[in-house]
Amino acid sequence: MRATEWPGEEPGNWTKEAPVSAGGTPRSRGGDLTHSRELTPELGPSWLRPLVDNLDQVPDAYRRRLPADVLAMVTAARATASLRKDGRDAAVLVLFSGPPSDRANGAAPDSLPEEADLLLTVRASTLRHHAGQAAFPGGASDPGDDGPVTTALREAREETGIDTDRLHPLATLERMFIPPSGFHVVPVLAYSPDPGPVAVVDQAETAIVARVPVRAFINPANRLMVYRRTLTSRFAGPAFLLNEMLVWGFTGQVISGMLDVAGWAKPWDTGDIRELDDAMALVGDEDDAR
């Protein structure tokens, strides 16, 4: 099952579990992901340090945006799933690419480079469920996966054709519970100075594979809040309206939280609240280019 098939429209709930570790095992060779890749945070560039060092604060950054009653609802759903032992493990790859440091034009070595980008996919518009939804590469764990890092890398390779030997897994975020689907999702933060080519592998599943500039997410003009028509605006979550995609739901939550804790976010209009279909209609609209 692909990550983009998860119903990410409703708020998820970050648990208080310790971050999952994939350390202690040898690195894979030749693209063999049978064994878990170790986490190597020391291989991340200086400009990612603010995020890596404060990764445990990302869940709280999201929780602060939820009304108390909505947070209580999703917390109760997670507790019920835990008691029933429902749900499946899953992982997504949060891949940042960019130079090892940014010293050009006198910039500080830890400043965010202009070239920094984030890997995303968009589901095919012909799919029955969540057509056109943007997401991190990823999906449900397979029985042969040795932890969330293996799952995230395997799924990313299957969806985008990326050479996983070019990637450095840095850290994992706490599991996030998604109530509609019952998935327990672990975002895996990774870095590559040069991930090589990426592309759509299966056009029946994926419409777009893109390395999106991080500064496109930072731009306040690209930010808004989105909710589904079947819910109310109290369930609205952070979203990003870009030229080719609307990034919302689980993916929007994670990106918004990362921008906040890394100190990259700029003030934006949280009062710009759109219903999902109305926001999706703006994708690719030159009159509403953002």
C-alpha positions in Angstrom: 0.0 0.0 0.0 1.4 3.4 -0.9 1.7 6.3 1.4 -0.5 8.4 -0.8 -3.4 6.0 -0.3 -3.7 7.0 3.3 -6.6 9.2 4.3 -4.5 12.1 5.5 -7.3 14.7 5.4 -8.1 14.6 9.1 -5.7 15.6 11.8 -3.3 12.9 12.8 -2.1 12.5 16.4 1.6 12.4 17.3 2.2 9.8 20.1 4.7 10.2 22.9 6.6 7.1 21.9 10.4 7.5 21.7 11.7 8.0 18.2 12.3 4.8 16.4 15.9 3.9 16.0 17.4 2.0 13.1 20.9 2.1 14.3 23.4 -0.7 14.9 23.2 -2.6 11.7 25.5 -2.3 8.6 24.6 -0.1 5.7 23.1 -1.8 2.7 25.2 -2.2 -0.5 24.1 -2.2 -4.1 20.6 -1.1 -3.2 19.9 -4.1 -1.0 17.4 -2.9 1.6 16.9 -6.3 3.3 18.7 -5.0 6.4 18.0 -1.8 8.1 20.2 1.2 7.4 21.8 2.9 10.3 21.0 6.5 11.2 23.9 8.9 10.6 22.9 12.4 11.8 26.5 13.5 11.6 26.3 13.3 7.8 23.7 16.0 7.6 24.8 19.5 6.4 25.1 22.4 8.8 21.9 24.0 7.4 19.8 21.0 8.5 21.1 21.1 12.1 18.3 23.4 13.3 15.8 20.8 12.2 17.8 17.6 13.2 18.5 19.1 16.7 14.9 20.0 17.3 13.1 17.1 15.6 11.4 16.0 18.8 9.6 19.3 18.8 7.8 18.8 15.5 4.8 16.9 17.0 4.2 19.7 19.5 4.4 22.3 16.7 1.5 20.6 15.0 -0.5 20.0 18.2 -0.5 23.7 19.0 -2.5 24.4 15.8 -5.3 22.1 16.8 -8.4 23.2 18.8 -8.5 21.5 22.1 -11.7 19.5 21.3 -10.3 18.3 18.0 -7.0 17.2 19.6 -9.0 15.3 22.3 -10.9 13.5 19.5 -7.9 12.2 17.7 -6.1 11.4 21.0 -9.1 9.2 21.9 -9.0 7.5 18.5 -5.4 6.7 19.0 -6.0 5.3 22.5 -8.9 3.1 21.2 -6.7 1.7 18.4 -3.9 1.0 20.9 -6.3 -0.9 23.1 -7.6 -2.9 20.2 -4.1 -3.4 18.8 -5.4 -2.1 15.5 -3.4 -0.4 12.8 -0.4 -1.1 10.7 3.1 0.2 10.7 4.2 2.5 7.9 7.0 5.0 7.0 7.6 7.9 4.7 10.8 9.4 3.4 11.4 13.1 4.2 14.3 13.7 1.9 16.1 17.1 1.8 18.7 17.7 -0.9 21.2 20.5 -1.2 24.8 21.5 -0.9 26.8 20.4 2.2 26.9 24.0 3.3 26.1 27.5 1.9 29.0 29.8 2.1 28.2 31.6 -1.2 28.0 35.4 -1.2 29.1 35.5 2.4 26.2 33.5 3.7 26.7 31.8 7.1 27.5 28.1 6.8 24.3 27.1 8.6 21.9 29.3 6.5 19.4 27.6 4.3 20.8 27.3 0.7 18.7 28.5 -2.2 19.2 25.1 -3.8 17.7 23.1 -0.8 14.7 21.0 -1.9 12.3 18.4 -0.6 11.1 15.3 -2.5 7.4 14.9 -3.1 5.0 12.8 -5.2 1.5 13.5 -6.5 -1.0 10.7 -7.1 -2.5 10.1 -10.5 -5.7 12.0 -11.2 -7.4 8.8 -12.4 -7.2 7.0 -9.1 -10.4 6.3 -7.2 -9.0 7.4 -3.8 -7.2 10.6 -3.1 -6.5 11.5 -6.7 -4.1 14.4 -7.1 -2.9 14.2 -3.5 0.7 15.2 -2.7 2.7 13.1 -0.4 6.2 12.0 0.8 7.3 8.7 -0.9 6.4 5.9 1.5 3.9 3.3 2.5 3.0 0.3 4.6 5.7 -1.9 6.1 6.3 -5.2 4.4 7.0 -8.4 6.5 10.6 -8.4 5.2 11.3 -4.8 6.2 13.8 -4.3 9.1 12.3 -1.2 10.6 10.9 2.1 9.3 14.1 3.3 7.6 14.0 0.2 5.4 10.3 0.7 4.6 10.8 4.4 3.7 13.8 3.7 1.4 12.2 0.7 -0.3 9.0 2.6 -1.0 10.8 5.7 -2.3 12.9 3.6 -4.7 9.7 1.8 -6.0 7.8 5.1 -6.5 10.5 7.4 -7.8 13.4 5.2 -9.0 15.8 7.0 -6.6 19.2 5.5 -5.9 18.9 4.9 -2.2 22.7 4.4 -1.9 23.0 8.2 -2.4 20.8 8.9 0.7 21.8 9.4 4.3 19.1 8.6 6.8 19.6 11.1 9.6 16.8 10.6 12.2 13.2 9.5 12.7 10.3 11.4 14.0 7.9 10.0 16.5 5.1 7.8 15.2 2.0 9.6 14.0 -1.4 7.9 14.2 -3.8 8.6 11.4 -7.3 7.9 12.7 -9.2 7.2 9.5 -6.8 4.5 8.3 -5.3 3.3 11.6 -1.8 3.6 10.3 1.1 4.4 12.6 3.4 6.4 10.4 7.1 7.1 11.1 8.6 9.9 9.0 12.3 9.2 8.2 14.4 12.3 7.8 17.2 11.9 5.2 19.7 14.0 3.3 21.6 13.8 0.0 23.9 16.3 -1.5 22.9 14.8 -4.9 20.1 12.2 -5.0 20.5 11.7 -8.8 17.5 11.4 -11.2 14.0 10.8 -9.9 10.9 10.2 -12.1 7.5 8.6 -12.2 7.9 4.9 -12.2 4.2 3.9 -12.6 2.0 6.4 -14.4 -1.1 4.5 -13.2 -0.2 5.4 -9.6 1.8 8.6 -9.8 1.4 11.8 -11.8 4.3 13.8 -10.6 7.7 13.2 -8.8 9.2 16.5 -7.9 12.1 18.0 -5.9 10.4 21.1 -4.6 12.5 24.1 -3.4 12.2 24.5 0.4 11.8 28.2 -0.1 8.5 27.5 -1.9 7.1 26.1 1.3 8.5 29.0 3.3 7.0 31.7 1.1 3.9 33.1 3.0 2.1 33.6 -0.3 2.0 29.8 -0.8 0.4 29.0 2.6 -3.2 28.5 3.6 -5.4 26.3 5.8 -7.5 23.5 4.2 -10.4 21.3 5.5 -12.6 18.6 3.9 -16.2 19.4 3.0 -17.4 16.5 5.2 -15.9 18.2 8.2 -15.8 21.8 9.5 -13.2 24.5 9.3 -12.2 23.6 12.9 -10.5 20.6 11.3 -8.5 22.8 8.9 -4.8 22.0 8.7 -1.8 23.8 7.2 -1.4 23.5 3.5 0.8 24.7 0.6 -0.5 25.8 -2.8 2.2 25.5 -5.4 2.2 25.5 -9.2 1.7 21.8 -9.7 0.3 20.6 -6.4 -1.7 21.3 -3.2 0.3 19.9 -0.2 -2.1 19.3 2.7 -3.2 16.6 5.3 -0.5 14.6 6.9 2.2 15.8 4.6 1.3 19.5 5.1 1.3 18.9 8.9 4.8 17.5 8.9 6.2 20.2 6.6 4.6 23.0 8.6 6.0 21.5 11.8 9.5 21.2 10.4 9.5 24.8 9.2 8.5 26.0 12.6 11.0 24.1 14.7 13.9 24.8 12.2 13.2 28.5 12.5 12.5 28.7 8.7 8.9 29.7 8.9 7.8 33.3 8.2 4.5 34.9 9.4 1.6 33.8 7.2 -2.2 34.2 7.0 -3.6 31.4 9.1 -7.0 33.0 8.5 -7.0 32.0 4.8 -9.1 28.8 5.2 -10.3 27.0 2.1 -12.4 23.9 1.6 -10.3 21.1 0.0 -12.1 21.0 -3.4 -12.0 24.8 -3.7 -8.2 24.8 -2.9 -7.5 22.0 -5.4 -9.3 24.0 -8.1 -6.6 26.6 -7.7 -3.7 24.2 -8.6 -2.3 25.3 -12.0 -4.5 28.3 -12.2 -2.3 31.1 -13.5 -4.7 33.7 -12.1 -4.1 32.3 -8.7 -0.4 31.5 -9.1 1.3 31.4 -5.8 
